[in-house]
Structure formats: C-alpha cells, structure tokens
Amino acid sequence: MFEYNSIADLLRLAQKNNTTIAQIVIKSEAEEYETTEALVTNKMQQRLDIFAASIKNGLDDEGLSTSGMVGTDAKKIEAMPPLILGNIAHRALLYALAVSEGNAKMHKIVACPTAGSCGIVPGAVFAVGEAKGADREKYSSAMFTAAGIGNIIAKNACVAGAVGGCQAECGTAAAMAAAAVVDILNGSNEQMVHAATLALKNVLGLVCDPVAELVEVPCVKRNGFHAVHALTAAEMAMAGVKSFIPPDEVITAMYEIGRLIPVSLRETSEGGLAKTPTAREKQAQLQNN
C-alpha cells in the first residue's frame, strides 16, 4: 500500500494521503517490516542520538587518524570565525568534517548512506536544525525524508563508490541532506524533491579515488564541501528553483554514468588522486610500517 520505487511514487503517495514524504517513508517501513510506526520512529530517534554524538566526538578528538593523513581540520575550522560563509554553512562544514574525521579514527557513526559520506547529512541537518530551533520530531521527520531519497537512489542506481564512483556516495548524501534541510525549513514535498535533484545532478561524474585505499583523502574534505553543497540546493529549491531534468531521470543518468566510470576510478585506488606522486609515496610508507 505504501511501497515506493521512484520519486514519482513517493510524491504520488504523499499527495494521495495528504501527508509528507517523511510520513510515507515511516508507513512504508512499518508495512515492510510488519511493525508499528511508533517502533520505526523510535529507531530513528536512536539514530539521531548517534548522529549528535558523532558530531561531538569528532570535535572533541583532536588526534590524527592511524595513517596520520586526517584528523585536525575540523578543529581548524572551529577555531576560525566565518570569513566568507554564513554561520549556518560554516557550521555545516565544521560538523561534516568532524563526523568524517571521527569515522577515520574509528568513532561510531551512522553510515548515511555510507561511511565515506557519513558527515554530509548530519553536518547539514544539524547545522540548519540548530539555527532554526528544530525539535526532535522535526529532526526525525527530516531524517525520514533523507532516508526516502536515499532508498530510491539505492534501488534505482547505487550508493557504493566501488560501483558508481563518489557520485554514488557523496552525491547521494548531498541529495539526502538537501531534501532533509528543506523539510526542516517546512518546504513542500515538491521542494524537497527538487532540492535533492539539484544536489545530485551537480555531483554527477564524481570519481572515487581514495589515497592508500583508505577512506580519508580526499573523502573527509569532500564531506565538508558537499554539506555546504546540500545547503545551496536547499536554498535554491526554497526559492522555487526546479530541476529541468525530472528527479527519476537524474537518478537513471547517475546509474549510467557510474557504469561508464573506469574501474580505476571506483574505489580501487588505481587512478586519480590515488596515483599522484604524493599519494604513492604515502601508500609505500604505510605499507612499510
């Protein structure tokens, strides 16, 4: 009754039931797993606590990752007042870096949709939520909206860098975050969908080229960039800007582009930044330790 396999399905169900995308996702989860909406919502509340803790833990830990490649950039951003970005974008950048650095240092995170893109959704959502005074119910709604978008992309394309490049990881996360931010801003279902689409289509073709086969460089900094990217998409959607290419067609294009990306640029560390002289030197150093 509440099953959805496309963005069009999600919007149709929301319109038919005169409700939000988040509520359709909750109902669908309850229906699929034969449980109650209350239990589904409770699970999300637990995830919210992990999201919040991952931001705090990332900011509190001033050490480096085991490789020594990442771990201190969030503290640098925290120590510097916004120079160009506004306060919300600055905080989204900070939180996204903190969570992603925490992942590299083995802190507990929510893979959203993957560990490599774990900072984007919490970075954008909590930065906006704090600024707008969101309560737990609103945070929960935003995360269910994000989940619905991520679920559709996973069904019709992919969310793994090894399959579709980083467009599948950071691109999907940015789409999820953009839709969630519009939810926090009380935008319409259509605005949520267009925010997600605008965010995703401007990340198409992004390769996955981790240095030394670790989810650290360039992954951590990409989380910071794409958290702010998600805010841009949300701002555009709230102003009434729409994607010329329909959402489901963008997702299909993402899948096709992912198939065209060479294997060397799909999380194999055989191309791109992973094969620069500095990256090769670092990989050799780590292998010899």
PyMOL commands that set and color helices and strands:
alter all, ss='L'
color gray80, all
select helices_A, chain A and resi 7-16+21-32+37-60+73-79+87-104+115-117+120-132+136-156+161-164+166-184+189-201+211-213+219-238+247-260+263-265+272-275+277-288
alter helices_A, ss='H'
color red, helices_A
deselect
rebuild
show_as cartoon
